[in-house]
Amino acid sequence: MKTFTNSNARDLQQAVTLVQQTHRDGKAASFVGGGSDLLGLVKERLVAPDVLVNLKTIKGLDQVTPAAGGVNIGGLITLDTLSHNPVIRRDYAVLAEAAETVATPQIRNVGTLAGNVNQRPWCWYFRNGFPCFKNGGNTCFSFGGENQFHAIFGGGPSYIVHPSDTAVALVALEAKFRIVGPSGERLLPAADFFALPQQNPARENVLGPEEILAEVQLPSARPATRSTYHKIMDREAWTHAVVSAAIVLEMEKDVCRSARIVLGGVAPIPWRLPEVERMLAGQRVTEALAARAAETALEGAKPLAKNAYKVPLTKGVVRRTLLDLASRA
Ligand SMILES: Cc1cc2nc3c(=O)[nH]c(=O)nc-3n(C[C@H](O)[C@H](O)[C@H](O)COP(=O)(O)OP(=O)(O)OC[C@H]3O[C@@H](n4cnc5c(N)ncnc54)[C@H](O)[C@@H]3O)c2cc1C
């Protein structure tokens, strides 16, 4: 493993400046939150920073604070703290539930929300150092290889699936991301943060190398809104979603006024289902409607040679999660 130095950032501006200076010196730098993903990448020699800019030393970026009817969540909040926050549990259950399904208690205790959203893919070809798109090459080995866990939507030329559970919930909640970088701040809808491989197969989002995901902003929770996260894994714990669904329903008695449905584990980005959302608006969520929604959800899926099982699995997740959420009092 290459030797690196650790620089504790005092504030966001200093963190950006430290990375800029390192780049000007012709060296590599990485921002680090909990380090639970980054240090693994360093050990596997997939990234080789000369300087780690530690964001956890920035005060106040680990809080949930009320703002404009909604809440602002500091990017450095740990997944454990986030999942236990009473406001998040009450008004944004889908996010609390997504955070508490991540990995293990140990990882949730150190892993941050921003780090979770920015973690790199867990495709075995990438993680094992194959010269794929993510490692600077020009091939996706999964396409003709071991693609059991890869994309059925939005793939090509890379077929990774986005690994973050919280990202799926944040898109369903129509969160905004406050990003701080060399040219100041920008506010981006979560859905516009994630990028398909057609845009740049080496990356999963539009964050620049000197930019920090500083804060996540959630809009006010509409009255009578309920939400949930359902995750399917290939073992009981300690792993990423094979398929997941984040669903937010605004209900009036038993009628769905509006719906937001986003899938995880099936595409290189959190995969929103606008057509299904339109189908549900103004309807009672019956068994028949949930079954039709599940069929529509999977229209256009393009499974690879070894992951066609994801199609019926995802249909089941959409149907069951919808019925479960709609029937809650
Ligand atoms: C065994 C195992 C199982 C796992 N299972 C799951 C799972 O089920 N679901 C899931 O979602 N994840 C899972 N993960 C991934 C885990 O959740 C992430 O490692 C963790 O959330 C990353 O958070 P961190 O703060 O430690 O990030 P770090 O390791 O510090 O950073 C991760 C990446 O994000 C960048 N980064 C960090 N903070 C910022 C910031 N504020 N702005 C810009 N860039 C930033 C870093 O440069 C790095 O590239 C698993 C990991 C392991 C090892």
The ligand as a MOL file (V3000), in Angstrom:
LIG
                    3D

  0  0  0     0  0            999 V3000
M  V30 BEGIN CTAB
M  V30 COUNTS 53 58 0 0 0
M  V30 BEGIN ATOM
M  V30 1 C -18.8540 -5.6810 4.0320 0
M  V30 2 C -19.5400 -4.4450 3.5290 0
M  V30 3 C -20.9040 -4.4900 3.3330 0
M  V30 4 C -21.5620 -3.3390 2.8480 0
M  V30 5 N -22.9220 -3.3850 2.6500 0
M  V30 6 C -23.5530 -2.2680 2.2240 0
M  V30 7 C -24.9710 -2.2620 2.0520 0
M  V30 8 O -25.6720 -3.2320 2.3300 0
M  V30 9 N -25.5500 -1.1200 1.6020 0
M  V30 10 C -24.8400 0.0020 1.3210 0
M  V30 11 O -25.4190 1.0090 0.9320 0
M  V30 12 N -23.4960 0.0170 1.4790 0
M  V30 13 C -22.8520 -1.0720 1.9290 0
M  V30 14 N -21.5090 -1.0540 2.1150 0
M  V30 15 C -20.7760 0.1680 1.8300 0
M  V30 16 C -20.6970 1.0300 3.0760 0
M  V30 17 O -21.9770 1.4180 3.4110 0
M  V30 18 C -19.8230 2.2170 2.7460 0
M  V30 19 O -18.4940 1.7330 2.8520 0
M  V30 20 C -20.0000 3.3830 3.6680 0
M  V30 21 O -21.3140 3.8350 3.7010 0
M  V30 22 C -19.1330 4.5110 3.1670 0
M  V30 23 O -19.1810 5.5710 4.0840 0
M  V30 24 P -17.8110 6.1950 4.6040 0
M  V30 25 O -18.1580 7.4440 5.3210 0
M  V30 26 O -17.0040 5.1930 5.3460 0
M  V30 27 O -17.1430 6.5540 3.2160 0
M  V30 28 P -15.6140 6.6870 2.8370 0
M  V30 29 O -14.9950 5.3340 2.7300 0
M  V30 30 O -14.9590 7.6870 3.6990 0
M  V30 31 O -15.7760 7.3160 1.3770 0
M  V30 32 C -16.3820 6.5980 0.3140 0
M  V30 33 C -16.1750 7.3730 -0.9820 0
M  V30 34 O -16.8800 8.6060 -0.9220 0
M  V30 35 C -16.0070 9.7320 -1.0170 0
M  V30 36 N -16.5310 10.6770 -0.0370 0
M  V30 37 C -16.7230 10.4580 1.2940 0
M  V30 38 N -17.3210 11.5220 1.8410 0
M  V30 39 C -17.5070 12.4390 0.8600 0
M  V30 40 C -18.0920 13.7320 0.8040 0
M  V30 41 N -18.6430 14.3070 1.8900 0
M  V30 42 N -18.1050 14.3880 -0.3690 0
M  V30 43 C -17.5750 13.8040 -1.4720 0
M  V30 44 N -17.0230 12.5800 -1.4940 0
M  V30 45 C -17.0000 11.8990 -0.3400 0
M  V30 46 C -14.6300 9.1970 -0.6980 0
M  V30 47 O -13.6160 9.9280 -1.3620 0
M  V30 48 C -14.7240 7.7690 -1.2160 0
M  V30 49 O -14.4980 7.7110 -2.6010 0
M  V30 50 C -20.8240 -2.1640 2.5860 0
M  V30 51 C -19.4560 -2.1290 2.8080 0
M  V30 52 C -18.8060 -3.2640 3.2770 0
M  V30 53 C -17.3160 -3.1960 3.5240 0
M  V30 END ATOM
M  V30 BEGIN BOND
M  V30 1 1 1 2
M  V30 2 1 2 3
M  V30 3 2 2 52
M  V30 4 2 3 4
M  V30 5 1 4 5
M  V30 6 1 4 50
M  V30 7 2 5 6
M  V30 8 1 6 7
M  V30 9 1 6 13
M  V30 10 2 7 8
M  V30 11 1 7 9
M  V30 12 1 9 10
M  V30 13 2 10 11
M  V30 14 1 10 12
M  V30 15 2 12 13
M  V30 16 1 13 14
M  V30 17 1 14 15
M  V30 18 1 14 50
M  V30 19 1 15 16
M  V30 20 1 16 17
M  V30 21 1 16 18
M  V30 22 1 18 19
M  V30 23 1 18 20
M  V30 24 1 20 21
M  V30 25 1 20 22
M  V30 26 1 22 23
M  V30 27 1 23 24
M  V30 28 2 24 25
M  V30 29 1 24 26
M  V30 30 1 24 27
M  V30 31 1 27 28
M  V30 32 2 28 29
M  V30 33 1 28 30
M  V30 34 1 28 31
M  V30 35 1 31 32
M  V30 36 1 32 33
M  V30 37 1 33 34
M  V30 38 1 33 48
M  V30 39 1 34 35
M  V30 40 1 35 36
M  V30 41 1 35 46
M  V30 42 1 36 37
M  V30 43 1 36 45
M  V30 44 2 37 38
M  V30 45 1 38 39
M  V30 46 1 39 40
M  V30 47 2 39 45
M  V30 48 1 40 41
M  V30 49 2 40 42
M  V30 50 1 42 43
M  V30 51 2 43 44
M  V30 52 1 44 45
M  V30 53 1 46 47
M  V30 54 1 46 48
M  V30 55 1 48 49
M  V30 56 2 50 51
M  V30 57 1 51 52
M  V30 58 1 52 53
M  V30 END BOND
M  V30 END CTAB
M  END
